[in-house]
Amino acid sequence: MSPRITQKIAFSLLFLVSLVVFIPVLFIIGILVSKGAAALTWEFIFSMPKDGMRGGGILPAIVGTLLIVLCSISIALPVGILAAVYLNEYAKDNLLTRIIQLSIVNLAGVPSIIYGLFGLAFFVIMLNLGVSVIAGALTLAIMELPSIITTTRNSLNNVPASFREVSLSLGVSRWQTIRRVVLPNALPGIMTGAILSIARIAGETAPILFTAAAFYVPHLPHSLSEQVMALPYHLYVISTQIPNMPEKITYGTALILVLLVLILSFTVIILRIFFRKRYKW
Amino acid sequence: MKKIFTFIKDFLIERIIFLCGILAIIFVFLIFLFLLNQGISFFGAYSLWDFLGGKFWYPASDPPQFGILSLVIGSLFVTIQAALISIPLGVMTALFIAEIAPPVIKDILKSVVELLAAIPSVVIGFIGMITLVPLVRKLFNIPTGLSSFSGALMLAFMAMPTIVSISEDAIRSVPWSYKEGAIALGATRWQTMYRIILPASLPGIMGAVMLGMGRVIGETMAVMMITGNAAHIPSSVFDPVRTMTATIAAEMGETVKGSTHYHSLFAIGLVLFIITFIINFIADTFMRKTRR
C-alpha cells in the first residue's frame, strides 16, 4: 500500500475516533435540554419541593449549592492567591519548593470521596462544626486550592519582570510591589481561574455527602451552621433513592445543575476574550 | 516612624504568605494523618490480613466481615477496562486535534472536550443510568445493565478530557525541528506522526494516561449509580461490581460514628489514598520528564 493511501486511511480513522468523543457530549446536552426544558419554569426554580419531592420546585437545593460554593471560594481564593504569591515571588528553587509542588499535584489527585472522609473527621467531628454549610465549604475549599494556586501562579508568572523591576527601583518594598503592581496586572487570570473552580465544585457531590448535604430540608437555610440541600446531591437522591419520581423533575434538576456550571464556564470564556484585548504587553 | 510601621506590616504579611505557601503540604499531611488515625483504630478490632485478603464484605452480619479484596478487585477491574477503552481513543483524538484538524474543527473539538470536563459526574451518572444501562442490557442480552462494563464505558468517557488535553499538550510540545527533519527526508505526515511525534511525546502521554486513571479509580458518584454495587469478585465484564469509592459513599451515611464499621470505611479510604498517591507520583515523574 502506498504511504499516501495509508495516510488517508489513518487520518480518516483518527477523525472518526474524535467523533466518538464529540457525539456523546452533544447527546447528553441534547437529551437534558429536550427532556428538562419543560421543567424550567419560575415555579420550579423559585418554589419549595412538595409531595415527598415529587412535585413543586427545587429552590432550597439551588440556594444551598450557591451558599456552599460562595463560602468555599471566599475561603479558598485569598489563601490560594497568597500561596501562589509565595511560590512565584518568594520561593527559591529548593527542596521545600519541590515538596510544595508535589503536595499540590497530590492534592489535585486525591479522590473527591477522600475529601469527604477528611471533612467528616476533621471539620464535622473534631472541630465540632457538625454537618453544615461551613463544614462543606471548608472541605471544598481545600479541594479547589490546587487549581486556584496553579492558575494564579501562571498569571503572576505572565506579568513581565520589568514591571517589578521598575517598582522596586523606585524604592517600593517587595510586598508593596506585589500588591500594587503584580497582583492588579494578574487579576484577569486570577478571576477566570476562580470562576472555573466555582464551576467545578458546584457539581461536586462526594465531598459534601457527609459534610453538608441533607436529604430534605423544607425551608431555606437560616445560618451557615445548618445542613442544606444541594443540587448535585439532590439529583443523586431523586434519581436513585425515590421511586416513581416524575421524569420532568429529575431532568429539570440535572439541566439546572448543568446550566449553572455552563453559564460560569461561558463567563470565563467571554472574560478571557475581553481581557486578551485589553492587556497586551 | 511610618517606615518602621511599613516594615513590620510587610514582615507580618510575608510570614502569612509563607504560611499559605506551605498550606498544601500541611493539608496533604493532615488528610493522610486523619485517614491513618481513624483507620488504625479499625485494625485494633480487626486483623490487617483479614482486611486486605478477605473476600467478603459483610459489615452488618454477625460476626461482621470486612474483607476488601472484592472491592479492590472491583475498582481495579473497572479501571483497567476503562483504560483499555479510553487510552487508544484519547490518544488518537489528541493526535487528531494537535496535528490534523483544521483550526475551526480544532477549536470546536477542544471546546467540546472542555464542556465534557465541566459536566458534573452525578449528571453523567444519571444520564448513563437511563440511557447506557438499558442499552448494554439489551445489546448483550444480560439480566442487568448495571455492570462493570457499563461503568467502564462511562468512566472511559469521563477520563477523556484529562487524557486528551494533556496528551495534546505533550504532542504539541515536540520541537518543530523533529517534524521538519522527517518531512525533509520524504516521510508523509502520517509517517512523521507515527514514527517521530508519537515516540517523542510518549512520556507526556504516559503522564496523561496515569492522571486519567487516577481520576477513574477515584470517581465516586457515576460509579455508584452504574456498576450495580454487588460486593463479589466478578467473573465476567457483565457482572456487577462494587468499588472502594462507592462503598465509602454508600455506607458512611448509615454507620454509627466511632463504630468498627465507621473506622473500616476510613481504612478503605487509606488504601485508596495510597493507591492514588502512587499513581499521581508516577504521573508527575513522567510529566517532569517531558518538561526537560
Chai-1 contact restraints between the chains, C-beta under 6 A:
chainA,res_idxA,chainB,res_idxB,connection_type,confidence,min_distance_angstrom,max_distance_angstrom,comment,restraint_id
A,P3,B,T188,contact,1.0,0.0,6.0,A-B,restraint_1
A,Q7,B,T188,contact,1.0,0.0,6.0,A-B,restraint_2
A,Q7,B,W190,contact,1.0,0.0,6.0,A-B,restraint_3
A,A10,B,W190,contact,1.0,0.0,6.0,A-B,restraint_4
A,F11,B,I100,contact,1.0,0.0,6.0,A-B,restraint_5
A,L14,B,M92,contact,1.0,0.0,6.0,A-B,restraint_6
A,L14,B,L95,contact,1.0,0.0,6.0,A-B,restraint_7
A,L14,B,F96,contact,1.0,0.0,6.0,A-B,restraint_8
A,V17,B,L89,contact,1.0,0.0,6.0,A-B,restraint_9
A,V17,B,M92,contact,1.0,0.0,6.0,A-B,restraint_10
A,V17,B,T93,contact,1.0,0.0,6.0,A-B,restraint_11
A,S18,B,T93,contact,1.0,0.0,6.0,A-B,restraint_12
A,S18,B,F96,contact,1.0,0.0,6.0,A-B,restraint_13
A,S18,B,L109,contact,1.0,0.0,6.0,A-B,restraint_14
A,V20,B,L89,contact,1.0,0.0,6.0,A-B,restraint_15
A,V21,B,T93,contact,1.0,0.0,6.0,A-B,restraint_16
A,V21,B,M160,contact,1.0,0.0,6.0,A-B,restraint_17
A,F22,B,V112,contact,1.0,0.0,6.0,A-B,restraint_18
A,V25,B,V112,contact,1.0,0.0,6.0,A-B,restraint_19
A,V25,B,L115,contact,1.0,0.0,6.0,A-B,restraint_20
A,V25,B,L116,contact,1.0,0.0,6.0,A-B,restraint_21
A,I28,B,I127,contact,1.0,0.0,6.0,A-B,restraint_22
A,V79,B,C20,contact,1.0,0.0,6.0,A-B,restraint_23
A,L82,B,I17,contact,1.0,0.0,6.0,A-B,restraint_24
A,L82,B,C20,contact,1.0,0.0,6.0,A-B,restraint_25
A,A83,B,C20,contact,1.0,0.0,6.0,A-B,restraint_26
A,A83,B,G21,contact,1.0,0.0,6.0,A-B,restraint_27
A,A83,B,L23,contact,1.0,0.0,6.0,A-B,restraint_28
A,V85,B,I17,contact,1.0,0.0,6.0,A-B,restraint_29
A,Y86,B,I17,contact,1.0,0.0,6.0,A-B,restraint_30
A,Y86,B,F18,contact,1.0,0.0,6.0,A-B,restraint_31
A,Y86,B,G21,contact,1.0,0.0,6.0,A-B,restraint_32
A,I99,B,I25,contact,1.0,0.0,6.0,A-B,restraint_33
A,I100,B,A24,contact,1.0,0.0,6.0,A-B,restraint_34
A,I100,B,I25,contact,1.0,0.0,6.0,A-B,restraint_35
A,S103,B,A24,contact,1.0,0.0,6.0,A-B,restraint_36
A,S103,B,I25,contact,1.0,0.0,6.0,A-B,restraint_37
A,S103,B,V28,contact,1.0,0.0,6.0,A-B,restraint_38
A,I104,B,A24,contact,1.0,0.0,6.0,A-B,restraint_39
A,V105,B,N280,contact,1.0,0.0,6.0,A-B,restraint_40
A,V105,B,D284,contact,1.0,0.0,6.0,A-B,restraint_41
A,N106,B,V28,contact,1.0,0.0,6.0,A-B,restraint_42
A,N106,B,N280,contact,1.0,0.0,6.0,A-B,restraint_43
A,L107,B,A24,contact,1.0,0.0,6.0,A-B,restraint_44
A,L107,B,V28,contact,1.0,0.0,6.0,A-B,restraint_45
A,G109,B,G214,contact,1.0,0.0,6.0,A-B,restraint_46
A,G109,B,T276,contact,1.0,0.0,6.0,A-B,restraint_47
A,G109,B,N280,contact,1.0,0.0,6.0,A-B,restraint_48
A,P111,B,G218,contact,1.0,0.0,6.0,A-B,restraint_49
A,P111,B,T276,contact,1.0,0.0,6.0,A-B,restraint_50
A,I113,B,T220,contact,1.0,0.0,6.0,A-B,restraint_51
A,I113,B,T245,contact,1.0,0.0,6.0,A-B,restraint_52
A,I113,B,I248,contact,1.0,0.0,6.0,A-B,restraint_53
A,I113,B,A249,contact,1.0,0.0,6.0,A-B,restraint_54
A,I114,B,G269,contact,1.0,0.0,6.0,A-B,restraint_55
A,I114,B,F273,contact,1.0,0.0,6.0,A-B,restraint_56
A,L117,B,G269,contact,1.0,0.0,6.0,A-B,restraint_57
A,F118,B,I31,contact,1.0,0.0,6.0,A-B,restraint_58
A,F118,B,F34,contact,1.0,0.0,6.0,A-B,restraint_59
A,A121,B,F34,contact,1.0,0.0,6.0,A-B,restraint_60
A,A121,B,Q38,contact,1.0,0.0,6.0,A-B,restraint_61
A,F122,B,F34,contact,1.0,0.0,6.0,A-B,restraint_62
A,I142,B,F27,contact,1.0,0.0,6.0,A-B,restraint_63
A,S173,B,D10,contact,1.0,0.0,6.0,A-B,restraint_64
A,W175,B,D10,contact,1.0,0.0,6.0,A-B,restraint_65
A,W175,B,I13,contact,1.0,0.0,6.0,A-B,restraint_66
A,A199,B,A118,contact,1.0,0.0,6.0,A-B,restraint_67
A,G203,B,P120,contact,1.0,0.0,6.0,A-B,restraint_68
A,T205,B,V122,contact,1.0,0.0,6.0,A-B,restraint_69
A,T205,B,M221,contact,1.0,0.0,6.0,A-B,restraint_70
A,A206,B,T220,contact,1.0,0.0,6.0,A-B,restraint_71
A,A206,B,A249,contact,1.0,0.0,6.0,A-B,restraint_72
A,L209,B,A249,contact,1.0,0.0,6.0,A-B,restraint_73
A,F210,B,M252,contact,1.0,0.0,6.0,A-B,restraint_74
A,P232,B,P120,contact,1.0,0.0,6.0,A-B,restraint_75
A,P232,B,V122,contact,1.0,0.0,6.0,A-B,restraint_76
A,L235,B,V122,contact,1.0,0.0,6.0,A-B,restraint_77
A,Y236,B,V122,contact,1.0,0.0,6.0,A-B,restraint_78
A,S239,B,F126,contact,1.0,0.0,6.0,A-B,restraint_79
A,A254,B,V123,contact,1.0,0.0,6.0,A-B,restraint_80
A,A254,B,F126,contact,1.0,0.0,6.0,A-B,restraint_81
A,V258,B,V123,contact,1.0,0.0,6.0,A-B,restraint_82
A,V261,B,A118,contact,1.0,0.0,6.0,A-B,restraint_83
A,S265,B,A118,contact,1.0,0.0,6.0,A-B,restraint_84
